[in-house]
Amino acid sequence: MGSFSIWHWLIVLAVVLLVFGTKRLTSGAKDLGSAVKEFKKGMREDDKPTAQLGNEAATGDKDKAAKADASQPRD
């Protein structure tokens, strides 16, 4: 009584196919797949910039300081 049999799930699947159609379900699945792919890519890239920003900021600050010293006239 508490669980559904395979026949219940087949009937639900048939109703969903009739309501939405295969074309809409296929495009929805593709959109969902690409969204998950982009999310995973963003999560992987989220870790990289923090380490790279620390290194680039340190070297960038030195470069800015050197340029500032070079651009100031000396007495």
N, CA, C and O atoms as a Tripos MOL2 file, in Angstrom:
@<TRIPOS>MOLECULE
protein
  300   299    75     0     0
PROTEIN
NO_CHARGES

@<TRIPOS>ATOM
      1 N           0.8190   -1.1880    0.0000 N.3       1 MET1
      2 CA          0.0000    0.0000    0.0000 C.3       1 MET1
      3 C           0.8710    1.2630    0.0000 C.2       1 MET1
      4 O           0.4910    2.2710   -0.5970 O.2       1 MET1
      5 N           2.0170    1.2200    0.6540 N.am      2 GLY2
      6 CA          2.8570    2.3940    0.7710 C.3       2 GLY2
      7 C           3.7430    2.6470   -0.4340 C.2       2 GLY2
      8 O           4.1110    3.7920   -0.6940 O.2       2 GLY2
      9 N           4.0950    1.6000   -1.1810 N.am      3 SER3
     10 CA          4.9890    1.7930   -2.3200 C.3       3 SER3
     11 C           4.2370    1.5860   -3.6270 C.2       3 SER3
     12 O           3.2050    0.9170   -3.6740 O.2       3 SER3
     13 N           4.7740    2.1720   -4.6720 N.am      4 PHE4
     14 CA          4.1610    2.0460   -5.9840 C.3       4 PHE4
     15 C           4.8030    0.9030   -6.7480 C.2       4 PHE4
     16 O           6.0050    0.6640   -6.6340 O.2       4 PHE4
     17 N           4.0030    0.2060   -7.5190 N.am      5 SER5
     18 CA          4.5370   -0.8630   -8.3560 C.3       5 SER5
     19 C           5.0290   -0.2770   -9.6740 C.2       5 SER5
     20 O           4.8750    0.9160   -9.9310 O.2       5 SER5
     21 N           5.6190   -1.1250  -10.4980 N.am      6 ILE6
     22 CA          6.1250   -0.6780  -11.7870 C.3       6 ILE6
     23 C           4.9870   -0.1820  -12.6760 C.2       6 ILE6
     24 O           5.1910    0.7120  -13.4970 O.2       6 ILE6
     25 N           3.8210   -0.7390  -12.5260 N.am      7 TRP7
     26 CA          2.6680   -0.3300  -13.3480 C.3       7 TRP7
     27 C           2.2340    1.0840  -13.0210 C.2       7 TRP7
     28 O           1.8450    1.8390  -13.9120 O.2       7 TRP7
     29 N           2.2990    1.4460  -11.7550 N.am      8 HIS8
     30 CA          1.9540    2.8240  -11.3720 C.3       8 HIS8
     31 C           2.9140    3.8080  -12.0280 C.2       8 HIS8
     32 O           2.4820    4.8340  -12.5540 O.2       8 HIS8
     33 N           4.2270    3.5040  -12.0040 N.am      9 TRP9
     34 CA          5.2270    4.3920  -12.5840 C.3       9 TRP9
     35 C           5.0890    4.4760  -14.0990 C.2       9 TRP9
     36 O           5.3050    5.5400  -14.6790 O.2       9 TRP9
     37 N           4.7300    3.3610  -14.7500 N.am     10 LEU10
     38 CA          4.5140    3.3880  -16.1970 C.3      10 LEU10
     39 C           3.3190    4.2610  -16.5750 C.2      10 LEU10
     40 O           3.3580    4.9740  -17.5770 O.2      10 LEU10
     41 N           2.2690    4.2030  -15.7790 N.am     11 ILE11
     42 CA          1.0950    5.0430  -16.0380 C.3      11 ILE11
     43 C           1.4410    6.5150  -15.8340 C.2      11 ILE11
     44 O           1.0160    7.3610  -16.6200 O.2      11 ILE11
     45 N           2.2000    6.8280  -14.8000 N.am     12 VAL12
     46 CA          2.6260    8.2090  -14.5510 C.3      12 VAL12
     47 C           3.4950    8.7000  -15.7040 C.2      12 VAL12
     48 O           3.3330    9.8310  -16.1620 O.2      12 VAL12
     49 N           4.4110    7.8650  -16.1740 N.am     13 LEU13
     50 CA          5.2650    8.2210  -17.3040 C.3      13 LEU13
     51 C           4.4400    8.4740  -18.5610 C.2      13 LEU13
     52 O           4.7020    9.4260  -19.2960 O.2      13 LEU13
     53 N           3.4520    7.6300  -18.8100 N.am     14 ALA14
     54 CA          2.6000    7.8090  -19.9900 C.3      14 ALA14
     55 C           1.8170    9.1120  -19.9130 C.2      14 ALA14
     56 O           1.6700    9.8000  -20.9220 O.2      14 ALA14
     57 N           1.3190    9.4580  -18.7480 N.am     15 VAL15
     58 CA          0.5660   10.7120  -18.5810 C.3      15 VAL15
     59 C           1.4810   11.9150  -18.7840 C.2      15 VAL15
     60 O           1.0930   12.8870  -19.4340 O.2      15 VAL15
     61 N           2.6810   11.8580  -18.2400 N.am     16 VAL16
     62 CA          3.6400   12.9560  -18.4080 C.3      16 VAL16
     63 C           3.9880   13.1320  -19.8780 C.2      16 VAL16
     64 O           4.0550   14.2600  -20.3670 O.2      16 VAL16
     65 N           4.2130   12.0220  -20.5940 N.am     17 LEU17
     66 CA          4.5080   12.0960  -22.0230 C.3      17 LEU17
     67 C           3.3430   12.6870  -22.8030 C.2      17 LEU17
     68 O           3.5540   13.4610  -23.7370 O.2      17 LEU17
     69 N           2.1290   12.3360  -22.4330 N.am     18 LEU18
     70 CA          0.9630   12.8780  -23.1250 C.3      18 LEU18
     71 C           0.7800   14.3680  -22.8480 C.2      18 LEU18
     72 O           0.3990   15.1270  -23.7400 O.2      18 LEU18
     73 N           1.0470   14.7760  -21.6340 N.am     19 VAL19
     74 CA          0.8410   16.1770  -21.2630 C.3      19 VAL19
     75 C           1.9250   17.0700  -21.8730 C.2      19 VAL19
     76 O           1.6090   18.0920  -22.4810 O.2      19 VAL19
     77 N           3.1780   16.7010  -21.7190 N.am     20 PHE20
     78 CA          4.2700   17.5650  -22.1470 C.3      20 PHE20
     79 C           4.7770   17.2700  -23.5490 C.2      20 PHE20
     80 O           5.2470   18.1820  -24.2280 O.2      20 PHE20
     81 N           4.6990   16.0550  -23.9930 N.am     21 GLY21
     82 CA          5.2200   15.6880  -25.3020 C.3      21 GLY21
     83 C           6.7020   15.3790  -25.2310 C.2      21 GLY21
     84 O           7.4010   15.8450  -24.3310 O.2      21 GLY21
     85 N           7.1730   14.5980  -26.1750 N.am     22 THR22
     86 CA          8.5670   14.1560  -26.1420 C.3      22 THR22
     87 C           9.5280   15.2890  -26.4920 C.2      22 THR22
     88 O          10.6370   15.3510  -25.9610 O.2      22 THR22
     89 N           9.1050   16.1840  -27.3840 N.am     23 LYS23
     90 CA         10.0070   17.2670  -27.7990 C.3      23 LYS23
     91 C          10.3070   18.2120  -26.6300 C.2      23 LYS23
     92 O          11.4540   18.6070  -26.4190 O.2      23 LYS23
     93 N           9.2780   18.5620  -25.8870 N.am     24 ARG24
     94 CA          9.4750   19.4610  -24.7530 C.3      24 ARG24
     95 C          10.2910   18.7830  -23.6510 C.2      24 ARG24
     96 O          11.1310   19.4240  -23.0190 O.2      24 ARG24
     97 N          10.0490   17.4980  -23.4200 N.am     25 LEU25
     98 CA         10.8110   16.7800  -22.3960 C.3      25 LEU25
     99 C          12.2770   16.6380  -22.7930 C.2      25 LEU25
    100 O          13.1630   16.7360  -21.9440 O.2      25 LEU25
    101 N          12.5330   16.4070  -24.0740 N.am     26 THR26
    102 CA         13.9130   16.2790  -24.5400 C.3      26 THR26
    103 C          14.6660   17.5920  -24.4030 C.2      26 THR26
    104 O          15.8020   17.6170  -23.9290 O.2      26 THR26
    105 N          14.0370   18.6730  -24.8160 N.am     27 SER27
    106 CA         14.7200   19.9700  -24.7030 C.3      27 SER27
    107 C          14.9010   20.3660  -23.2400 C.2      27 SER27
    108 O          15.9070   20.9790  -22.8840 O.2      27 SER27
    109 N          13.9490   20.0250  -22.4040 N.am     28 GLY28
    110 CA         14.0890   20.2980  -20.9730 C.3      28 GLY28
    111 C          15.2270   19.5200  -20.3510 C.2      28 GLY28
    112 O          15.9590   20.0370  -19.5080 O.2      28 GLY28
    113 N          15.3730   18.2620  -20.7750 N.am     29 ALA29
    114 CA         16.4760   17.4390  -20.2620 C.3      29 ALA29
    115 C          17.8230   17.9850  -20.7260 C.2      29 ALA29
    116 O          18.7870   17.9880  -19.9600 O.2      29 ALA29
    117 N          17.8960   18.4490  -21.9790 N.am     30 LYS30
    118 CA         19.1470   19.0390  -22.4830 C.3      30 LYS30
    119 C          19.4940   20.3080  -21.7130 C.2      30 LYS30
    120 O          20.6500   20.5260  -21.3530 O.2      30 LYS30
    121 N          18.4940   21.1380  -21.4660 N.am     31 ASP31
    122 CA         18.7240   22.3700  -20.7140 C.3      31 ASP31
    123 C          19.1910   22.0680  -19.2970 C.2      31 ASP31
    124 O          20.0910   22.7240  -18.7740 O.2      31 ASP31
    125 N          18.5740   21.0750  -18.6880 N.am     32 LEU32
    126 CA         18.9610   20.7020  -17.3310 C.3      32 LEU32
    127 C          20.3890   20.1650  -17.3130 C.2      32 LEU32
    128 O          21.1620   20.4870  -16.4110 O.2      32 LEU32
    129 N          20.7450   19.3460  -18.3080 N.am     33 GLY33
    130 CA         22.1000   18.8060  -18.3940 C.3      33 GLY33
    131 C          23.1430   19.8900  -18.5820 C.2      33 GLY33
    132 O          24.1980   19.8570  -17.9490 O.2      33 GLY33
    133 N          22.8530   20.8600  -19.4560 N.am     34 SER34
    134 CA         23.8170   21.9470  -19.6730 C.3      34 SER34
    135 C          23.9240   22.8410  -18.4370 C.2      34 SER34
    136 O          25.0010   23.3590  -18.1410 O.2      34 SER34
    137 N          22.8230   23.0230  -17.7200 N.am     35 ALA35
    138 CA         22.8700   23.8290  -16.4960 C.3      35 ALA35
    139 C          23.7320   23.1500  -15.4300 C.2      35 ALA35
    140 O          24.5120   23.8070  -14.7410 O.2      35 ALA35
    141 N          23.5850   21.8420  -15.3050 N.am     36 VAL36
    142 CA         24.3970   21.1010  -14.3340 C.3      36 VAL36
    143 C          25.8660   21.1550  -14.7250 C.2      36 VAL36
    144 O          26.7360   21.2960  -13.8660 O.2      36 VAL36
    145 N          26.1490   21.0420  -16.0340 N.am     37 LYS37
    146 CA         27.5260   21.1080  -16.5230 C.3      37 LYS37
    147 C          28.1510   22.4620  -16.2070 C.2      37 LYS37
    148 O          29.2880   22.5310  -15.7400 O.2      37 LYS37
    149 N          27.4100   23.5380  -16.4610 N.am     38 GLU38
    150 CA         27.9090   24.8880  -16.1740 C.3      38 GLU38
    151 C          28.1190   25.1000  -14.6800 C.2      38 GLU38
    152 O          29.0700   25.7650  -14.2670 O.2      38 GLU38
    153 N          27.2270   24.5310  -13.8710 N.am     39 PHE39
    154 CA         27.3560   24.6610  -12.4210 C.3      39 PHE39
    155 C          28.6270   23.9670  -11.9410 C.2      39 PHE39
    156 O          29.3750   24.5190  -11.1340 O.2      39 PHE39
    157 N          28.8690   22.7540  -12.4400 N.am     40 LYS40
    158 CA         30.0750   22.0270  -12.0430 C.3      40 LYS40
    159 C          31.3240   22.7670  -12.4980 C.2      40 LYS40
    160 O          32.3100   22.8320  -11.7650 O.2      40 LYS40
    161 N          31.2860   23.3240  -13.7020 N.am     41 LYS41
    162 CA         32.4270   24.0830  -14.2150 C.3      41 LYS41
    163 C          32.6850   25.3130  -13.3430 C.2      41 LYS41
    164 O          33.8340   25.6370  -13.0410 O.2      41 LYS41
    165 N          31.6290   25.9820  -12.9490 N.am     42 GLY42
    166 CA         31.7650   27.1440  -12.0820 C.3      42 GLY42
    167 C          32.3050   26.7830  -10.7100 C.2      42 GLY42
    168 O          33.0810   27.5380  -10.1240 O.2      42 GLY42
    169 N          31.9000   25.6380  -10.2010 N.am     43 MET43
    170 CA         32.4070   25.2110   -8.8990 C.3      43 MET43
    171 C          33.8880   24.8700   -8.9760 C.2      43 MET43
    172 O          34.6350   25.1510   -8.0380 O.2      43 MET43
    173 N          34.3300   24.2600  -10.0970 N.am     44 ARG44
    174 CA         35.7460   23.9540  -10.2540 C.3      44 ARG44
    175 C          36.5600   25.2250  -10.3970 C.2      44 ARG44
    176 O          37.6460   25.3330   -9.8270 O.2      44 ARG44
    177 N          36.0500   26.1890  -11.1500 N.am     45 GLU45
    178 CA         36.7680   27.4400  -11.3780 C.3      45 GLU45
    179 C          36.7100   28.3570  -10.1660 C.2      45 GLU45
    180 O          37.5150   29.2810  -10.0420 O.2      45 GLU45
    181 N          35.7700   28.1050   -9.2810 N.am     46 ASP46
    182 CA         35.6370   28.9250   -8.0860 C.3      46 ASP46
    183 C          36.8440   28.7590   -7.1770 C.2      46 ASP46
    184 O          37.2460   29.7090   -6.5050 O.2      46 ASP46
    185 N          37.4240   27.5740   -7.1470 N.am     47 ASP47
    186 CA         38.5880   27.3270   -6.3010 C.3      47 ASP47
    187 C          39.8630   27.9170   -6.9010 C.2      47 ASP47
    188 O          40.7330   28.3750   -6.1600 O.2      47 ASP47
    189 N          39.9870   27.9140   -8.2120 N.am     48 LYS48
    190 CA         41.2130   28.3710   -8.8630 C.3      48 LYS48
    191 C          41.5010   29.8590   -8.6520 C.2      48 LYS48
    192 O          42.6280   30.1960   -8.2900 O.2      48 LYS48
    193 N          40.5480   30.7580   -8.8580 N.am     49 PRO49
    194 CA         40.8860   32.1810   -8.7630 C.3      49 PRO49
    195 C          41.3570   32.6200   -7.3810 C.2      49 PRO49
    196 O          42.1450   33.5600   -7.2840 O.2      49 PRO49
    197 N          40.9070   31.9780   -6.3190 N.am     50 THR50
    198 CA         41.3380   32.4160   -4.9940 C.3      50 THR50
    199 C          42.8350   32.2140   -4.8310 C.2      50 THR50
    200 O          43.5170   33.0780   -4.2800 O.2      50 THR50
    201 N          43.3520   31.1030   -5.2940 N.am     51 ALA51
    202 CA         44.7960   30.8590   -5.1950 C.3      51 ALA51
    203 C          45.5420   31.7390   -6.1950 C.2      51 ALA51
    204 O          46.5950   32.2900   -5.8750 O.2      51 ALA51
    205 N          45.0030   31.8700   -7.3900 N.am     52 GLN52
    206 CA         45.6630   32.6710   -8.4020 C.3      52 GLN52
    207 C          45.5960   34.1520   -8.0670 C.2      52 GLN52
    208 O          46.5490   34.8890   -8.3200 O.2      52 GLN52
    209 N          44.4900   34.5920   -7.5050 N.am     53 LEU53
    210 CA         44.3670   36.0000   -7.1460 C.3      53 LEU53
    211 C          45.3790   36.3800   -6.0800 C.2      53 LEU53
    212 O          45.9210   37.4860   -6.1050 O.2      53 LEU53
    213 N          45.6380   35.4850   -5.1540 N.am     54 GLY54
    214 CA         46.6320   35.7680   -4.1270 C.3      54 GLY54
    215 C          48.0090   35.9680   -4.7300 C.2      54 GLY54
    216 O          48.7350   36.8820   -4.3380 O.2      54 GLY54
    217 N          48.3710   35.1260   -5.6720 N.am     55 ASN55
    218 CA         49.6830   35.2430   -6.3310 C.3      55 ASN55
    219 C          49.7310   36.4620   -7.2380 C.2      55 ASN55
    220 O          50.7220   37.1920   -7.2420 O.2      55 ASN55
    221 N          48.6710   36.6890   -8.0080 N.am     56 GLU56
    222 CA         48.6550   37.8230   -8.9240 C.3      56 GLU56
    223 C          48.5930   39.1480   -8.1720 C.2      56 GLU56
    224 O          49.1950   40.1380   -8.5890 O.2      56 GLU56
    225 N          47.8700   39.1590   -7.0760 N.am     57 ALA57
    226 CA         47.7680   40.3950   -6.2990 C.3      57 ALA57
    227 C          49.1240   40.7510   -5.6980 C.2      57 ALA57
    228 O          49.5010   41.9220   -5.6510 O.2      57 ALA57
    229 N          49.8500   39.7410   -5.2430 N.am     58 ALA58
    230 CA         51.1610   40.0010   -4.6510 C.3      58 ALA58
    231 C          52.1250   40.5300   -5.7020 C.2      58 ALA58
    232 O          52.8520   41.4900   -5.4440 O.2      58 ALA58
    233 N          52.1420   39.9250   -6.8720 N.am     59 THR59
    234 CA         53.0420   40.4050   -7.9210 C.3      59 THR59
    235 C          52.5300   41.7010   -8.5190 C.2      59 THR59
    236 O          53.3200   42.5570   -8.9170 O.2      59 THR59
    237 N          51.2260   41.8540   -8.5860 N.am     60 GLY60
    238 CA         50.6490   43.0860   -9.1240 C.3      60 GLY60
    239 C          50.9390   44.2730   -8.2360 C.2      60 GLY60
    240 O          51.1930   45.3690   -8.7360 O.2      60 GLY60
    241 N          50.9060   44.0780   -6.9220 N.am     61 ASP61
    242 CA         51.2090   45.1680   -5.9910 C.3      61 ASP61
    243 C          52.6630   45.5990   -6.1370 C.2      61 ASP61
    244 O          52.9640   46.7900   -6.0670 O.2      61 ASP61
    245 N          53.5580   44.6540   -6.3380 N.am     62 LYS62
    246 CA         54.9680   44.9940   -6.5120 C.3      62 LYS62
    247 C          55.1640   45.7750   -7.7980 C.2      62 LYS62
    248 O          55.9170   46.7490   -7.8290 O.2      62 LYS62
    249 N          54.4860   45.3510   -8.8660 N.am     63 ASP63
    250 CA         54.5890   46.0510  -10.1420 C.3      63 ASP63
    251 C          54.0370   47.4690  -10.0360 C.2      63 ASP63
    252 O          54.6290   48.4110  -10.5630 O.2      63 ASP63
    253 N          52.9130   47.6180   -9.3600 N.am     64 LYS64
    254 CA         52.3170   48.9490   -9.1920 C.3      64 LYS64
    255 C          53.2270   49.8490   -8.3700 C.2      64 LYS64
    256 O          53.3800   51.0320   -8.6710 O.2      64 LYS64
    257 N          53.8270   49.2850   -7.3350 N.am     65 ALA65
    258 CA         54.7180   50.0760   -6.4900 C.3      65 ALA65
    259 C          55.9610   50.4990   -7.2780 C.2      65 ALA65
    260 O          56.4350   51.6260   -7.1320 O.2      65 ALA65
    261 N          56.4840   49.6060   -8.1030 N.am     66 ALA66
    262 CA         57.6620   49.9370   -8.9070 C.3      66 ALA66
    263 C          57.3260   51.0070   -9.9370 C.2      66 ALA66
    264 O          58.1260   51.9130  -10.1700 O.2      66 ALA66
    265 N          56.1610   50.9140  -10.5500 N.am     67 LYS67
    266 CA         55.7400   51.9120  -11.5310 C.3      67 LYS67
    267 C          55.5050   53.2600  -10.8660 C.2      67 LYS67
    268 O          55.8360   54.3020  -11.4310 O.2      67 LYS67
    269 N          54.9360   53.2370   -9.6690 N.am     68 ALA68
    270 CA         54.6800   54.4850   -8.9550 C.3      68 ALA68
    271 C          55.9960   55.1600   -8.5780 C.2      68 ALA68
    272 O          56.1240   56.3810   -8.6670 O.2      68 ALA68
    273 N          56.9680   54.3600   -8.1600 N.am     69 ASP69
    274 CA         58.2770   54.9260   -7.8270 C.3      69 ASP69
    275 C          58.9670   55.4970   -9.0580 C.2      69 ASP69
    276 O          59.6100   56.5440   -8.9800 O.2      69 ASP69
    277 N          58.8410   54.8270  -10.1800 N.am     70 ALA70
    278 CA         59.4890   55.2640  -11.4180 C.3      70 ALA70
    279 C          58.8420   56.5350  -11.9690 C.2      70 ALA70
    280 O          59.5120   57.3680  -12.5780 O.2      70 ALA70
    281 N          57.5290   56.6730  -11.7490 N.am     71 SER71
    282 CA         56.8360   57.8340  -12.3270 C.3      71 SER71
    283 C          56.9940   59.0980  -11.4710 C.2      71 SER71
    284 O          56.7450   60.2040  -11.9530 O.2      71 SER71
    285 N          57.4020   58.9430  -10.2150 N.am     72 GLN72
    286 CA         57.5610   60.1160   -9.3580 C.3      72 GLN72
    287 C          58.9250   60.7640   -9.6440 C.2      72 GLN72
    288 O          59.9380   60.0680   -9.7290 O.2      72 GLN72
    289 N          58.9480   62.0750   -9.7900 N.am     73 PRO73
    290 CA         60.2360   62.7380  -10.0270 C.3      73 PRO73
    291 C          61.1040   62.7130   -8.7750 C.2      73 PRO73
    292 O          60.6150   62.8080   -7.6490 O.2      73 PRO73
    293 N          62.3780   62.5850   -9.0030 N.am     74 ARG74
    294 CA         63.3110   62.5460   -7.8640 C.3      74 ARG74
    295 C          63.9710   63.9250   -7.7380 C.2      74 ARG74
    296 O          64.2280   64.6120   -8.7260 O.2      74 ARG74
    297 N          64.2230   64.2840   -6.5230 N.am     75 ASP75
    298 CA         64.8410   65.5960   -6.2560 C.3      75 ASP75
    299 C          66.3350   65.5440   -6.3150 C.2      75 ASP75
    300 O          66.9970   66.5630   -6.1140 O.2      75 ASP75
@<TRIPOS>BOND
     1     1     2 1
     2     2     3 1
     3     3     4 2
     4     3     5 am
     5     5     6 1
     6     6     7 1
     7     7     8 2
     8     7     9 am
     9     9    10 1
    10    10    11 1
    11    11    12 2
    12    11    13 am
    13    13    14 1
    14    14    15 1
    15    15    16 2
    16    15    17 am
    17    17    18 1
    18    18    19 1
    19    19    20 2
    20    19    21 am
    21    21    22 1
    22    22    23 1
    23    23    24 2
    24    23    25 am
    25    25    26 1
    26    26    27 1
    27    27    28 2
    28    27    29 am
    29    29    30 1
    30    30    31 1
    31    31    32 2
    32    31    33 am
    33    33    34 1
    34    34    35 1
    35    35    36 2
    36    35    37 am
    37    37    38 1
    38    38    39 1
    39    39    40 2
    40    39    41 am
    41    41    42 1
    42    42    43 1
    43    43    44 2
    44    43    45 am
    45    45    46 1
    46    46    47 1
    47    47    48 2
    48    47    49 am
    49    49    50 1
    50    50    51 1
    51    51    52 2
    52    51    53 am
    53    53    54 1
    54    54    55 1
    55    55    56 2
    56    55    57 am
    57    57    58 1
    58    58    59 1
    59    59    60 2
    60    59    61 am
    61    61    62 1
    62    62    63 1
    63    63    64 2
    64    63    65 am
    65    65    66 1
    66    66    67 1
    67    67    68 2
    68    67    69 am
    69    69    70 1
    70    70    71 1
    71    71    72 2
    72    71    73 am
    73    73    74 1
    74    74    75 1
    75    75    76 2
    76    75    77 am
    77    77    78 1
    78    78    79 1
    79    79    80 2
    80    79    81 am
    81    81    82 1
    82    82    83 1
    83    83    84 2
    84    83    85 am
    85    85    86 1
    86    86    87 1
    87    87    88 2
    88    87    89 am
    89    89    90 1
    90    90    91 1
    91    91    92 2
    92    91    93 am
    93    93    94 1
    94    94    95 1
    95    95    96 2
    96    95    97 am
    97    97    98 1
    98    98    99 1
    99    99   100 2
   100    99   101 am
   101   101   102 1
   102   102   103 1
   103   103   104 2
   104   103   105 am
   105   105   106 1
   106   106   107 1
   107   107   108 2
   108   107   109 am
   109   109   110 1
   110   110   111 1
   111   111   112 2
   112   111   113 am
   113   113   114 1
   114   114   115 1
   115   115   116 2
   116   115   117 am
   117   117   118 1
   118   118   119 1
   119   119   120 2
   120   119   121 am
   121   121   122 1
   122   122   123 1
   123   123   124 2
   124   123   125 am
   125   125   126 1
   126   126   127 1
   127   127   128 2
   128   127   129 am
   129   129   130 1
   130   130   131 1
   131   131   132 2
   132   131   133 am
   133   133   134 1
   134   134   135 1
   135   135   136 2
   136   135   137 am
   137   137   138 1
   138   138   139 1
   139   139   140 2
   140   139   141 am
   141   141   142 1
   142   142   143 1
   143   143   144 2
   144   143   145 am
   145   145   146 1
   146   146   147 1
   147   147   148 2
   148   147   149 am
   149   149   150 1
   150   150   151 1
   151   151   152 2
   152   151   153 am
   153   153   154 1
   154   154   155 1
   155   155   156 2
   156   155   157 am
   157   157   158 1
   158   158   159 1
   159   159   160 2
   160   159   161 am
   161   161   162 1
   162   162   163 1
   163   163   164 2
   164   163   165 am
   165   165   166 1
   166   166   167 1
   167   167   168 2
   168   167   169 am
   169   169   170 1
   170   170   171 1
   171   171   172 2
   172   171   173 am
   173   173   174 1
   174   174   175 1
   175   175   176 2
   176   175   177 am
   177   177   178 1
   178   178   179 1
   179   179   180 2
   180   179   181 am
   181   181   182 1
   182   182   183 1
   183   183   184 2
   184   183   185 am
   185   185   186 1
   186   186   187 1
   187   187   188 2
   188   187   189 am
   189   189   190 1
   190   190   191 1
   191   191   192 2
   192   191   193 am
   193   193   194 1
   194   194   195 1
   195   195   196 2
   196   195   197 am
   197   197   198 1
   198   198   199 1
   199   199   200 2
   200   199   201 am
   201   201   202 1
   202   202   203 1
   203   203   204 2
   204   203   205 am
   205   205   206 1
   206   206   207 1
   207   207   208 2
   208   207   209 am
   209   209   210 1
   210   210   211 1
   211   211   212 2
   212   211   213 am
   213   213   214 1
   214   214   215 1
   215   215   216 2
   216   215   217 am
   217   217   218 1
   218   218   219 1
   219   219   220 2
   220   219   221 am
   221   221   222 1
   222   222   223 1
   223   223   224 2
   224   223   225 am
   225   225   226 1
   226   226   227 1
   227   227   228 2
   228   227   229 am
   229   229   230 1
   230   230   231 1
   231   231   232 2
   232   231   233 am
   233   233   234 1
   234   234   235 1
   235   235   236 2
   236   235   237 am
   237   237   238 1
   238   238   239 1
   239   239   240 2
   240   239   241 am
   241   241   242 1
   242   242   243 1
   243   243   244 2
   244   243   245 am
   245   245   246 1
   246   246   247 1
   247   247   248 2
   248   247   249 am
   249   249   250 1
   250   250   251 1
   251   251   252 2
   252   251   253 am
   253   253   254 1
   254   254   255 1
   255   255   256 2
   256   255   257 am
   257   257   258 1
   258   258   259 1
   259   259   260 2
   260   259   261 am
   261   261   262 1
   262   262   263 1
   263   263   264 2
   264   263   265 am
   265   265   266 1
   266   266   267 1
   267   267   268 2
   268   267   269 am
   269   269   270 1
   270   270   271 1
   271   271   272 2
   272   271   273 am
   273   273   274 1
   274   274   275 1
   275   275   276 2
   276   275   277 am
   277   277   278 1
   278   278   279 1
   279   279   280 2
   280   279   281 am
   281   281   282 1
   282   282   283 1
   283   283   284 2
   284   283   285 am
   285   285   286 1
   286   286   287 1
   287   287   288 2
   288   287   289 am
   289   289   290 1
   290   290   291 1
   291   291   292 2
   292   291   293 am
   293   293   294 1
   294   294   295 1
   295   295   296 2
   296   295   297 am
   297   297   298 1
   298   298   299 1
   299   299   300 2
@<TRIPOS>SUBSTRUCTURE
     1 MET1         2 RESIDUE 1 A MET
     2 GLY2         6 RESIDUE 1 A GLY
     3 SER3        10 RESIDUE 1 A SER
     4 PHE4        14 RESIDUE 1 A PHE
     5 SER5        18 RESIDUE 1 A SER
     6 ILE6        22 RESIDUE 1 A ILE
     7 TRP7        26 RESIDUE 1 A TRP
     8 HIS8        30 RESIDUE 1 A HIS
     9 TRP9        34 RESIDUE 1 A TRP
    10 LEU10       38 RESIDUE 1 A LEU
    11 ILE11       42 RESIDUE 1 A ILE
    12 VAL12       46 RESIDUE 1 A VAL
    13 LEU13       50 RESIDUE 1 A LEU
    14 ALA14       54 RESIDUE 1 A ALA
    15 VAL15       58 RESIDUE 1 A VAL
    16 VAL16       62 RESIDUE 1 A VAL
    17 LEU17       66 RESIDUE 1 A LEU
    18 LEU18       70 RESIDUE 1 A LEU
    19 VAL19       74 RESIDUE 1 A VAL
    20 PHE20       78 RESIDUE 1 A PHE
    21 GLY21       82 RESIDUE 1 A GLY
    22 THR22       86 RESIDUE 1 A THR
    23 LYS23       90 RESIDUE 1 A LYS
    24 ARG24       94 RESIDUE 1 A ARG
    25 LEU25       98 RESIDUE 1 A LEU
    26 THR26      102 RESIDUE 1 A THR
    27 SER27      106 RESIDUE 1 A SER
    28 GLY28      110 RESIDUE 1 A GLY
    29 ALA29      114 RESIDUE 1 A ALA
    30 LYS30      118 RESIDUE 1 A LYS
    31 ASP31      122 RESIDUE 1 A ASP
    32 LEU32      126 RESIDUE 1 A LEU
    33 GLY33      130 RESIDUE 1 A GLY
    34 SER34      134 RESIDUE 1 A SER
    35 ALA35      138 RESIDUE 1 A ALA
    36 VAL36      142 RESIDUE 1 A VAL
    37 LYS37      146 RESIDUE 1 A LYS
    38 GLU38      150 RESIDUE 1 A GLU
    39 PHE39      154 RESIDUE 1 A PHE
    40 LYS40      158 RESIDUE 1 A LYS
    41 LYS41      162 RESIDUE 1 A LYS
    42 GLY42      166 RESIDUE 1 A GLY
    43 MET43      170 RESIDUE 1 A MET
    44 ARG44      174 RESIDUE 1 A ARG
    45 GLU45      178 RESIDUE 1 A GLU
    46 ASP46      182 RESIDUE 1 A ASP
    47 ASP47      186 RESIDUE 1 A ASP
    48 LYS48      190 RESIDUE 1 A LYS
    49 PRO49      194 RESIDUE 1 A PRO
    50 THR50      198 RESIDUE 1 A THR
    51 ALA51      202 RESIDUE 1 A ALA
    52 GLN52      206 RESIDUE 1 A GLN
    53 LEU53      210 RESIDUE 1 A LEU
    54 GLY54      214 RESIDUE 1 A GLY
    55 ASN55      218 RESIDUE 1 A ASN
    56 GLU56      222 RESIDUE 1 A GLU
    57 ALA57      226 RESIDUE 1 A ALA
    58 ALA58      230 RESIDUE 1 A ALA
    59 THR59      234 RESIDUE 1 A THR
    60 GLY60      238 RESIDUE 1 A GLY
    61 ASP61      242 RESIDUE 1 A ASP
    62 LYS62      246 RESIDUE 1 A LYS
    63 ASP63      250 RESIDUE 1 A ASP
    64 LYS64      254 RESIDUE 1 A LYS
    65 ALA65      258 RESIDUE 1 A ALA
    66 ALA66      262 RESIDUE 1 A ALA
    67 LYS67      266 RESIDUE 1 A LYS
    68 ALA68      270 RESIDUE 1 A ALA
    69 ASP69      274 RESIDUE 1 A ASP
    70 ALA70      278 RESIDUE 1 A ALA
    71 SER71      282 RESIDUE 1 A SER
    72 GLN72      286 RESIDUE 1 A GLN
    73 PRO73      290 RESIDUE 1 A PRO
    74 ARG74      294 RESIDUE 1 A ARG
    75 ASP75      298 RESIDUE 1 A ASP
